[in-house]
């Protein structure tokens, strides 16, 4: 039987498609990252998903935190940027490719999560052009060994996050890490981004999905010109629900926006954070 393979969709766009160039870039981001002490066991991260020249430095903080750790299963969660559908798509088997090689999908864990709801299903088209999960893989390949993934994409808003959180809680084995892929505010000025992103991050750190949702609604009223305050809100609510159930804590590892980078202007920016969840 032929292997099921999801090829790179955004190599050469969001990150270098040449292996040595990519390796150098990822290693530099990891080297530059300075991370705070975490007193506990990390089980989750929120990380950005823009082009590496914009968000790679922030992402590097999260990956440096888990570097060399014994994580064997990585559950990757994002909200769809390309395809609207009603439910949650899980890539259930095979491999995902990057310039560093293939990453195996944990078929057993994927099917276990799939079995929790009729609204969870296999829909490959939801993943084929989606960048938000793919961009996490080259970093993971540099900081971990012998891990497998379960890629999950939300296709609709505010319907399935609680069920997915429950499914993950019921399916999580030891040495499992949940990575939520989300940027923060989209296209405000540099000054406004710093204001609103701080409020969003403060809400996330409370590890309560209802408080997070309430804060987003408040920000929408106060800053109606901002496109979005977090582009993967269902994914964020999933990790917050998991954290609430686990009575977990969260810590900000790094924040900046595209205006802080060499390649970004300060007129319209996108916010990026690396946040760790731990017990």
N, C-alpha and C positions, 0 to 999 in steps of 0.2 A: 504494500500500500504506500502511495506517495505521501511524503511528509507535508503537513500543512505549515506553510511559512508565510509570515507577514513581512514583506521587504521594507527597507527604509523608505519613508515617504518624504522626509524633510532634511536628510543629509545633503550638505551643499547649500542649504538655505538657512536653517536654524543653527546648524553647527557644521564644522568642516567634514567633507566626505572623504578626505585623505587621512589615513590612519595615524601617521606620525604627527601631522598638524593637529588633529583632534586630541591626541595623547598629550601633546605639549600644552594645549589650551586647558584641558581638564586638570592636569597636574599643577599648572600655575594657579588656577582658581583654588584648588585644595591647599596649596602651599600658603597662599595669601590669607586664607580664612583664619580668624581668631575666634574660638568658640568659648562660651562661658561654661563653667562647671555645672553638670547636671547630677543631682543627688537622687538617683533612682534608675529604673530600667526603662529605656526608651522603647515605645511600641508604635509611635506614629510621627509623621512629619507633614507639614504643609510646605510646599516648595513651588517656585515660579516656573513658567514654561515659555518664556520669550526666547528670542535668539540669544545664544550664549554671550554675544558681545554686550547685551543689555542686562541679562539676568543671571548669567553664569556665576558671577562673583557671589551673589546672594545664595544661589543654590549650593555652591561649594561649601558654605557653612553647615548646611544640613548633612551633606554627604561626608564631610570631615568628622562630624559627630559620630557617625556609624562606621567609620573606616575600621576595617579589621574585625568588626563584631561578627558574631556567629548567626547572622540572620540567614535562614534557608528559604523562606517564603516571603515574597514581596507582593502585597496586594496594591495595585496601582489604580487610583480612582480619579476620574476627571469628568467634566461636563462637556458635551459635544459642541464643537465649534463649526462643524461642517454639515451635519445631518440631523434633522429634527425627526424624532420618532417617539412613540409613547411607551416608555418602559426603560429598562436597563439592559445594555448589551455586554455580554461577558465573552471574551475570547477564550475558548475552552480547551484548546490543545495545540500541540505543535511547537513552533519556534517563532521568535521575533528576531529580525536581523538588525545589526548595526555595523559600522565599519570595523568594530572590534570583534565581530563574530556573532554567533547565534546565542540567544537566551531561551531556555526551555520554559514552556508554560506548564504549570502544575495542574495536570488534567484532573486529578483526584479532588484537589481543593476547589478548582473551578466548578466542577460538577456538583460538589457539595453545596456551594453557594447558590448555584443555579436552581437546585431542588427546593429552595426555600420559598419561591414565589413564581406564579405563572407570569408575572410581569418581568421576570428575569429570563433572558433568552439569548441565543446566539444570533448575532447580526453582524457579519464580518464587515459590511460596507460602513458601519459606524466607526470602525477602527482604521480602515485602510489609508485614509488621508489625514487622520487626526494626529496633531503634533504633540498634544499636551502630555501624553504618556511616553511616547517615543523619546522625547528629549531627556527623560530621567535615566534612560538605560545606559548610555555611555559612562555617566558618572558611577552608576551602580557597578558596572563592569570593572571599574578602576578601584573601587573601595571594598568590594565583597568578592568572595569566592564560592563557587558551587551553590548558587541560589537559583530559584525558579520564580516565575511571576504568574500573577493572575490579573490581566488587564480588564478594567471595568469602566464603562462609559454611560453616563446618564443621558437620555435622549429627550426628556421632558422635565419640567420644573415642579418642585414641591409636591411630589407624589410618592416617591419611593425611598427617600433617604432613611427613614426610620426602619423600614423593612430590610434595607441593605445593611444598616448598622447591626440589626438583630442577627441577620444571616452571618455576618462576619464574626460577631461575638460567639455565635454557636459553632463556628467552623474553625476559628483560630487555633492553630497548634502552637506549641512552643517554638520560639525563634522565628516568629512572624512579625513583619513590619508593614504597617499601612502607610502608603505615601499618597497624599492628596495633592493634586496638581492644580494650583490656582494662582493667578495674578490678582492684584488688588485694583485700585481705581484706574479707570481708563480715560485718558485724554483731558484731565483738568490741567491747570497750570501747576508748575512745580510747587508753589506755595500752598495751593489748595490741596494738592495730593498729600503733602506732608501732614496737613490738618486732618483730612478725612481718613487717611490710612491709619493714622495713630488711633483714631476712634474705633475703626474696624478691628485693628489688632487687639486693642483693650477688650473688646467684646469677645473675640476668639479666645483670649487667655482665660476667660471665665469658665470655659469648658461646658457651655450650656447652649444648645442650639436655639432655644426660644429667645434667650437674651441676644444672641447674635442676630436673629431675624428681626427682632425689635429695633436694634441699633441700625440695621440696614434701612428699615422703613423710615426711621428718624432722619437719616442722612439723605434719603431720597427727597424728603420734604424740604430740608434745609439747603441742599445743593442740587436743584433740579437739572442743572446743565451737565452734571457728571454722567457719562454713559452708563457706567456700572461701578460698583464699589468692591466687587469680588466676582470674577467671571465663572467661578465654579462653586456657587453657593450650596447646591445640594451635596456636593462632595465634601465641602467644609462641614455642613451640618451632620454628615455621616460620621466624620471623625470626632465631632463634638459630642454626638450621642454616645458613641463608643466610650469616649473619655468620661462622660457623665456616669455611665453605668460602672465603669472601672474606678470611679472616684479618683480620677487622675489629675495631674497638674500639667500646666503648659508653660513654656518659656520661649520668649523671642530670642532667636539667635542672631538675626540680622535683618535690617530693613534699609532699603534705599529705593529710589525710582530711576527711571531711564534718564532723567535730567542730571543724575549724578555720574553718568558714564561719559566716556570720551565721545561717544557716537550719538548722544541724545541732546535735544534742545530742551529749554525750560518752559516753552510755551504750551506744549501738549505732552504730557508724560504718562507713563504707566507705572504703577507701584508694584514692588516685589518684596516678599517676606520669606524668611525661613523660620519656622516655628516647630518646636519639639514638644511631644506629648509623652509623659512618663508616669510611672507609678512608684 
